[in-house]
Amino acid sequence: MSKKLMVLGTCSNAGKSLIAAGICRILKNRGYKVAPYKSQNMALNSFITEDGLEMGRAQVVQAEAAGVKPDVRMNPILLKPNSDTGSQIILHGEVYGNYTAALYYEEKEFFEREAVKALEELEKDFDYIIMEGAGSASEINLKSKDIVNMGLAKKVDAPVIIVGDIDRGGVFGALAGTMLLFDDEERELVKGVIINKFRGNIDILKPGLEMIEDIIKRPVLGVVPYMEVDIDDEDSLSMKEKGSKVSGFIDIVVIRTPRISNFTDFNAFEQFEGVGVRYVKSPREMGDPDMIIIPGTKSTMGDLKWLRETGIETRIQKHASKGKPVFGICGGYQMLGQYLKDEYGVEGGGEMKGIGLLPHSTEFSESKTRKSQIGKLANVNGIFKGLSGMEYEGYEIHMGISPGFGNIINEGNVYGTYIHGIFDRSEISTEIINSLMKSKGIEISHKDVIDMDKYKEKQYEILAENLEKAIDVDKLLAVLGGK
C-alpha cells in the first residue's frame, strides 16, 4: 500500500493545490510513482479523461506535475454549483444527480464510503498519495459532515501538514487557531506546518517561527516565497481578475459570466507578446476589443439571461455587425444560436431566444456529453479561415445537443465550438493571433510560440525547484514514512 500525506489549509486559497502539486513533482523527480487525490472538489473548471469521465482540474494539474495520466479515482466526487444552494454531483466521473447542500449532507456516509473506496483503489497503483483538503480545515460547524479535510484524514490515518497564507496577514494566529480547534486525535495527525506566500526578509520572520513552534508543538517545515509560477488554478476565489485596461496590440475580451467554467481555455493567448486578455463583467468595461469570447458556463440559460439584462448581449451583437470576430466555447457556443429549449428542466425549464449570430439551436437533455476529442478542424471561413484542416485536441463536456454540429462552425466572423482546450494547440492559437494582427495592419508575425505542454512542464519544474529550496524535504519524507 502507498504512503499518504494530507495537505490542509488554514483558509481557502492558502495555496494547498500548488503545494500539493509541487510535492507531487518533487517525489516524481526522485523516482517515485505518485498520485494526487481530493475526495470532494467544488469547482466549475473540470476535465474529461481519456475514458470519458469527468474530474476537477486541480487534480489534473497535480497529475501532470506527478507525470501520470489524470484518473477519476484522484477526484471521486466533484460538486458543480448550479445555484446558490445546490450542485450537480459528479460521482466517479459520471453525473449522479442535482442535490441541495442539505440533501448531500444527509447522504454523507454513502459519499464518504465511495471516496474511501476510490482512495483504496488508487493506493494499489502508487508509491505515494498526496491528498488535498478543501477550504479551511477548522470549520467546526461542518466537522460532523466532513469527508474532505481532517475527517477523512482520521478515517484513513493520513499524516497531515497545515498550509498557512502569510500574504493575507495573521498567519500565526491562523495556525495556532487551527490547532486549537482540532481535538486530540486530530492534533496527533498534524506533523508540521508550512508558511506560504512569504515576501520580505526571512530573518525578521525567524523569531515568530520559533514562537509558533513552541505554541503548536509542531515544526515549521518551510517558508515558501511568493512564487511567480504560471500554473492553472481552478479556485474561483483565486481566479486572476483582469483589469479593464487594454494591454497590447491585440485586445481579447472574455465575458466573465456569473457561472463561467473552464476559464483556463484562454491561457494560451496570454503567452503571446503584444496580446492582452481581459475578463469583463459589464458593457462599460468592454471597450472596442479585437475579439470577444463567450466562455463555457455551468448555467447556459441563466448566464444568457444575465448577458441580456446587463446589456452585454447588445454589445456582442454590435461587435459582430462590424465584422469583428466573436468566438463561443461550449455554453458560449450554445448562446450564440437561435434558441435554447429545456424540456427536461436541466436548466430550470422553458425556452429562450439565443443571441442569434449562429444558425444552430440547442435542446437540453438529461444525459451529459463527455468525451475526449482529437482530429482535424472542418472547413472554416472568415477571418480565421487559416484554421481549416488544422489538427486539434481537447474534450467535450455539456448537457445540450446542437444538431448539425461539427468540431467548429462559423457564420462570417462568428465562430462556435464545443471543444474545450482547442486553443492549447500552438498552431491554432498562433493562427488566430496572427489573423487578428493582420486585420489591424500590424506586421508582427508569431511563428515560434511556446508549446503549452512544454510550457507547463517548465512551470512544474520551477515550482518543484522553489519548494525544494523552501521546505525541509528530508523532514517531509520522514512525515511520509520514506527516506
N, C-alpha and C positions, 0 to 999 in steps of 0.2 A: 504494500500500500504506500501511497505517496505521502510526503510530509506536507503539512498545511501551514499557512500563515494568513491571519485575518488582518486587513488594513482598515481601521476605523478612523473616524474624524471627529473633532470637537464641534464641527458645524458643517453645513452644506458648503461646497466649493472650497474646502480646505486643501484640496489637491490630492485626494485619495486616489482618483483614477490615474493621475500622472505618476504618482509614487509607485502604485501597483505596476503600471506599465514599465517603469524604469527597473523595478526589481525583476520583472519577467525577463527583460533584456540582459541584465547582469547575470542571472542564472543561466540563460541561454548561451551567453558568451563563455561561460565556464563549463559548457558541455553538458548541461542538464536538460532533460526534456520537461518543460514547464508549461502549465496551462493557467489562464485566468479563470475566475469564477465569481459570479454575483448572483445570488439566489433570486433576487427580485429587483428589477430595474424599472424605474418610471421615466419614460422618455418618448418623444415623438420621432427621434432620429433612430431608425432601425436599418437592418441589413438582411439580405436574403442569402443564405448559404448555398453551396453548390447543389445540395439536395432539396432546395426549395423551401427551407424552413426559416422562420423569422427570429431575429435576436437583436439585442441592443448594441449600438455601435461602440460603446465604451469597451465592451469585451472583445469586439472585433479588433479595435485598436490594440488592446493588450495582447491578443492572439498574434497580431502582426509583429508586435515587439518581441514576443516569445518565439517567433519563427515557425508557428504552427497554423494550420487552417482553422478558421472560425467553426465552432461546433455548438449547437444549441444547448448541449449539456453545460456549457460555460455560462449560460443565462437562461435557466429553465422557465422563469416567469418574467414576462415583460408587460408592464402596465402602460397603456397608451391612452392618456386622458382625452376624453371626447366631450366632457362637460366640466363644470366646476366641482361636481360631486361624484363623477363616475368615470370609468375607464373601460376600454376594450382589453380583455385579458388574453394574452398570448401565452399558452402553456406548452412547453416542449416544442416551440416553433409554430404552433397552429392556433387559430382562433378558438378560444374556449367559450367566450361569451362576453356580454356587456354587464358590468357589475357596478353597483354603488359601493362606496367605501364600507358602509355598514354590512352589506351582504358579503363582501370579500372577507371582512374580519370574522364573520360568522363561520366561514369555511376555512379558517386559518390552519387548523390541524391537517386538513387534506392538502392544502398547498405546501405546507411545511414538509409533509411526507414526500411529496413529489420533488421538491427542491433537494432534499437529502438524497433521494434515490438517484437524481442526476449527478450529484457530487460523488456518490459512491461509485457510480459507473465511470466517471471521469478519473477517479483515483487509480483505477486499474491500468490506465494507459500512460501515466505521467509520473515523473520523479517528485515534482513539487506542484502544489496548487496554491496560487496566490489569490486569496479571497478578498473581495472588496465589500465594505458595508455601504450604507446609504444615509445621506444627511448627517445629522448629529447622532452620536452613539448613546447619548444620555437623555433621550426623550422619555422621561419616567411615565408619562401618561400613556405611552404606547408599549411599555415593556411587556405587558401580558400578551400583546398581539405580535411581538417582534419575531420575524423569521429571516431577517437580513443583517442585523447587527449582532450585539452581544448574545441575544437569544440563540442565534444559530451557532455562534462560537462555542457556547456552552453545550449545545446539542451534539456537536461533533468534536468537542475537546480540542479546539484550534487555538494555538498561542496567538496573542493579539499585540499589535503595535498601534499607538494612537498618533494621528497626524494633527497638529495644530497650526493654524494660519496666523503668522505674526503680522502679516501685511495689514490686516484689518484692525489690529490692536487687541490688547487684552489676552495674549496667548497664554501667559502663566496662569491667569485666573481661569481660563477655559480648560486648561489641562488639569489644574487642581480640582475645579468644579466637576469635571467629568469623572475623575477618580472618586470624588466624594459621593457621587450619585450611584456608583456601582455598589452591588452587595459584595460580601467577602469572596464568594465563589467567582464573581466576575473580575474583581481586582486581582485574584490569583492568576487569571489567564493573561493579564497585561504584563508583557515582558520589557517594554520600553516605549519611548515616545520619540517622535521626530518633529522638529520645528521647521515649518515650511515657509517659503516666500520671504526669506530674510534679505534686507537691504542694509548696508552700512558696515560699521566696524565691529567685527566679531569680539574683539577684546572688551568692548563696552557691554556686550551681552553675557560674557562668561560668569560674572557674579550671580546673575539670575539663573543660569543653568545649574550652578551648584546648589542654589537655594531650592529650585523646583525639584531637583533630585532628592533633596533631603525631605521635602514636604510629601512627595508622592511615593517615595521609596522605590523608584524605578529609574533606570538610566536614560539619559538623553542619548539616543543612538546617532543623532546627527542634526546639524543645522543646514538646511538646504537653501541655497540662494535663490532669489527670484530669477527664473531662467527664461531667456529668450529662445524658446524652442517652439516650433510650429507643429503641434500635434493636435489632431481633431479632439474637440471636447463637446460631448453631447449634452452636457448640463445646460438647460435653458437659462439658468441663473448666471452662468459664466460665459454665455454666448457673446462673441465680440459684437458690441453695438457700434455700428459705423456712424460717423458723423454725417451731416448733410452737405459738407463742403466737398466740391469736386477736387480730386487729387490726381489728375493725369490727363494725358491727351484724350484717352477714351474713358467715358463715364458710363458705367453699367449700374443700373438701379435694380435691386432685388426688393420686391414688395414684402415687407415684414408683416405678414398676416398674423392674426391672433394665435392660430394653431399651426404655424409653419412647422414643417417636418423636413428632415434631411437637408438642412441648410449647408451641410458640407459639400453638396453637389457643386458649389460655385467656388470652392477653394482654389481650383486650378487657375482661374482668371487672376487671382491675386499674385501669382508668380510672375506676371508679365510687367516689365518695366514700362512705365507710362500709362498704366491701366488702373483706374480706381473702381472699387466695388463698394457700393453703398446700400445699406438696408434702411428702407424708409417706411414710415407709418402714416404719413399724411400727404395730401396733394402739394402743400407748400414746400415740403422737403424735396420734391421730385425734380424740380428744375426742368431742364431740357436735355435728358440723357441721350446717349447714342444707342442704347438698347435697354429695354425693360424686360425683366424676367419675373414671371409669376411662378413661385416655387410650389413644391408639394405641400400638402396640408392634411391633417387628420380630420378636418371638417370642411369638405369642399363647399357644400351649400351654405354653411354658416359663414365661412370666410368670403364667399362670393357676396353674400348679403352685406358683410362689412365693407367690402370694396365699393359696393353701390352706395351705402349710407355715408361713407367718408368722402365720396366724390372721386376716389382714385380710379374707379371704372371709367368714368368720363375722360380722365386724363390719359388712360391707356388707349381708349378709342381715338382720341385726337392725335396721339403719338403715332398710331398705326395709319391714320388717314394721311399723314405727311410722308408715308412710305418708309418710316423708320422701324427697325425690327423689334418685334415682341416675341418672346420665347416662353412657352408654358411647359412646365415639367409636372407630370403626373396630375395631381389635383389642379394645378395651374392650367394644364392642357385641357382638362375637363371643363373648367370655367370658360375657356375661350370658344367653346362650341355654341350651338344654337339653343339647346335646352338641357336640363338635368331632371330626371324623373326618379323618384324614390318610392316605389310601390310597396317595398317591404319595411319601411321605417328604419332603414340602416342609418340615415342621417336625419331622422325626425319626420320623414314622410313628406309627401307633396311633390310639386313640380316647381321649377324655377327657370326663367329665361336665362340663357347664358349671355356672355359678353358679345357673342355673335360675330367673331372675327375668323372663325374656322367653321367648316361645313358640318362637322360631326355633331352627334348628340350622345348623351350618356345616360344609361339606365343602371341604377344601383341594384346589386343582387346580394343575396345572403351569403354567398361564397366569396372568398378572397383570392385574388390572383397573386401568386408568389412564385417567381421563377428567375433564375439567373439567365442572362441574355448575352449572346456573343454572335456577331455576324457582320454583314456589310449594310451600310445605310442605303435606303431606297433613293430613287432619283429626287433630287432637291432643286428647287428653283429659287429665284430671287437673289438677294444679296449674298446668301450663303450657298449658292449653287455648287461651290467647290467641295462641299461635303459629300456630294453624290458618290456612292460606292466606297466610302471610307470604312475601314474596319472599326468596330466599336465593341465595348464590353461594359456590362452593367447589370441591373436587375429591375424587375417589375414588382411592385407591391401596392395593390389598390383594390377597392371594393367594386368600383363601377366598371361597366363594359361599354366600349365605344365601337360599334360595328364599323368594319372597314379600316380599322387602324392598322398601319404598318409599323415600322420602327420609328418613323418620323413623317409628319405631314406638314404641308405649308400651303398658304394662300397668299401670294405676293410675298411680303416680308414678315408675315406672321407664321410662327412655327410652333409645333407641339410634339411632344413625345411622352411616353410612359416610362422611359428608361432613366432610372437614377444612375448617376455615375458616368453618364455619357460624355461629359466634358473632361474626365480624367485622362482620356487618351490624348496625348500631347498633340498629335496631328489634328485632332478635331478642334481643340481649344485654340491652337495656333491659327488654323484656317479662319475661325470666327474673328479673332482679334485682328488678323491681317486684313480681312474683308472690311471690318469697321474702320481701320486705319485708312484703307484705300478710298472708302466712301467719303472720307473727310479730306482727301488730298494729302494725307501725311505719308511721307516717303519711308518711314521706318518699317522694316520688314523683319518679323521674328522668325528665325529658322531653327535655332537650336535651343528651344525651350526645354527646361529640365523635365525628365520623365517623372511623373508623380510617384511611381513606386520607388524609384531610386531616391527621390527627394525625401520620402517618408522614412526610408531606411537610414538615411543620413541623420534625420532628426532623432530617431530612436537611439542611434549611437551617441549623439550629443547628450541626450537625456541620461543614458547609462554612464557616460563619462563624468558628467556633473554629479550624479548620485554617488558614484564610486569615490569621488573626492570629498563629498559632504558627509557621508554616513560611514559608520564603522561596519564594514561588510563582514568581518570576522565575527563580530557580536551578532549581526543579523543572521548569519549562518548557524551560530550557536542556538539562537532562538528557534530556528527551523529544525534544529536537531542534526544539522550536517556539519561539514568541515570545509 
